[in-house]
Amino acid sequence: QPHYFLADRAYDSEEIRKCINEETLAFEQIPLKTRAKNGHYRLNSSTIFRPKIYSRRMNVESVIFVIKQIFSGINFSRNDKLRNKETKLKDVLYNFYRHVQIF
């Protein structure tokens, strides 16, 4: 289970923050939009937000970019269950690919 959710400013909404906090019990690391002034989770997130953790978001974005380049960014499965399995398979293959490159 994740400890943090990293997302950019476009995902700043009260509904997304509520879902992250209540269903996953993780800390969201989403910067506030400049005009965001209401919402329990939005106002509370300013005390939880840690710029040092949020700066690691670039690493996640880089890995996703490489996976899309190597295995194509297209997911060919038609339903959600198979789509999730295909994504997990690409993640495993990427980890194997990196392991072979290192050793």
One Martini backbone bead per residue (centre of mass of N, CA, C, O) as a GRO file, in nm:
protein
  103
    1GLN     BB    1   0.097   0.036   0.022
    2PRO     BB    2   0.088   0.358  -0.008
    3HIS     BB    3   0.214   0.666   0.129
    4TYR     BB    4   0.215   0.823  -0.151
    5PHE     BB    5   0.084   1.086  -0.367
    6LEU     BB    6   0.182   1.188  -0.689
    7ALA     BB    7   0.095   1.515  -0.823
    8ASP     BB    8  -0.021   1.754  -1.003
    9ARG     BB    9  -0.211   2.044  -1.014
   10ALA     BB   10  -0.446   1.918  -1.192
   11TYR     BB   11  -0.533   1.721  -0.928
   12ASP     BB   12  -0.675   1.960  -0.772
   13SER     BB   13  -0.918   1.813  -0.564
   14GLU     BB   14  -1.139   1.723  -0.330
   15GLU     BB   15  -1.213   1.438  -0.436
   16ILE     BB   16  -0.927   1.324  -0.465
   17ARG     BB   17  -0.833   1.373  -0.174
   18LYS     BB   18  -1.053   1.206  -0.037
   19CYS     BB   19  -0.986   0.935  -0.167
   20ILE     BB   20  -0.695   0.911  -0.068
   21ASN     BB   21  -0.749   0.943   0.244
   22GLU     BB   22  -0.986   0.722   0.282
   23GLU     BB   23  -0.901   0.464   0.097
   24THR     BB   24  -0.559   0.463   0.135
   25LEU     BB   25  -0.411   0.626   0.367
   26ALA     BB   26  -0.262   0.856   0.222
   27PHE     BB   27  -0.036   1.098   0.114
   28GLU     BB   28  -0.078   1.384  -0.050
   29GLN     BB   29   0.125   1.536  -0.332
   30ILE     BB   30  -0.041   1.827  -0.399
   31PRO     BB   31  -0.048   2.113  -0.529
   32LEU     BB   32  -0.185   2.409  -0.497
   33LYS     BB   33  -0.388   2.611  -0.617
   34THR     BB   34  -0.408   2.952  -0.611
   35ARG     BB   35  -0.751   2.941  -0.578
   36ALA     BB   36  -0.752   2.754  -0.333
   37LYS     BB   37  -1.000   2.793  -0.044
   38ASN     BB   38  -1.149   2.510  -0.025
   39GLY     BB   39  -1.166   2.248   0.178
   40HIS     BB   40  -1.054   2.022   0.394
   41TYR     BB   41  -0.817   1.876   0.236
   42ARG     BB   42  -0.684   2.124   0.116
   43LEU     BB   43  -0.617   2.277   0.382
   44ASN     BB   44  -0.456   2.031   0.508
   45SER     BB   45  -0.227   1.992   0.282
   46SER     BB   46  -0.030   2.224   0.363
   47THR     BB   47   0.087   2.052   0.612
   48ILE     BB   48   0.171   1.784   0.438
   49PHE     BB   49   0.344   1.913   0.240
   50ARG     BB   50   0.649   1.792   0.063
   51PRO     BB   51   0.893   1.896  -0.147
   52LYS     BB   52   1.094   1.656  -0.134
   53ILE     BB   53   0.891   1.440  -0.227
   54TYR     BB   54   0.780   1.585  -0.484
   55SER     BB   55   1.059   1.579  -0.642
   56ARG     BB   56   1.023   1.259  -0.715
   57ARG     BB   57   0.823   1.274  -0.958
   58MET     BB   58   1.031   1.276  -1.191
   59ASN     BB   59   1.107   0.977  -1.170
   60VAL     BB   60   0.832   0.864  -1.244
   61GLU     BB   61   0.804   1.005  -1.521
   62SER     BB   62   1.057   0.872  -1.647
   63VAL     BB   63   0.967   0.577  -1.631
   64ILE     BB   64   0.709   0.607  -1.797
   65PHE     BB   65   0.850   0.706  -2.053
   66VAL     BB   66   1.026   0.453  -2.101
   67ILE     BB   67   0.800   0.247  -2.119
   68LYS     BB   68   0.666   0.381  -2.368
   69GLN     BB   69   0.914   0.355  -2.558
   70ILE     BB   70   0.961   0.042  -2.542
   71PHE     BB   71   0.629  -0.064  -2.523
   72SER     BB   72   0.451   0.133  -2.585
   73GLY     BB   73   0.165   0.350  -2.513
   74ILE     BB   74  -0.018   0.106  -2.577
   75ASN     BB   75  -0.335  -0.034  -2.481
   76PHE     BB   76  -0.503  -0.328  -2.609
   77SER     BB   77  -0.707  -0.366  -2.406
   78ARG     BB   78  -1.066  -0.375  -2.334
   79ASN     BB   79  -1.044  -0.424  -2.031
   80ASP     BB   80  -0.954  -0.348  -1.711
   81LYS     BB   81  -0.823  -0.612  -1.621
   82LEU     BB   82  -0.630  -0.642  -1.869
   83ARG     BB   83  -0.501  -0.363  -1.852
   84ASN     BB   84  -0.366  -0.409  -1.577
   85LYS     BB   85  -0.200  -0.657  -1.661
   86GLU     BB   86  -0.039  -0.520  -1.886
   87THR     BB   87   0.094  -0.307  -1.708
   88LYS     BB   88   0.236  -0.504  -1.513
   89LEU     BB   89   0.402  -0.646  -1.727
   90LYS     BB   90   0.561  -0.395  -1.815
   91ASP     BB   91   0.690  -0.350  -1.538
   92VAL     BB   92   0.842  -0.619  -1.522
   93LEU     BB   93   1.000  -0.586  -1.787
   94TYR     BB   94   1.146  -0.331  -1.701
   95ASN     BB   95   1.295  -0.451  -1.458
   96PHE     BB   96   1.448  -0.658  -1.626
   97TYR     BB   97   1.585  -0.460  -1.819
   98ARG     BB   98   1.744  -0.310  -1.594
   99HIS     BB   99   1.894  -0.554  -1.481
  100VAL     BB  100   2.050  -0.620  -1.743
  101GLN     BB  101   2.195  -0.344  -1.769
  102ILE     BB  102   2.354  -0.352  -1.496
  103PHE     BB  103   2.470  -0.667  -1.543
   0.00000   0.00000   0.00000
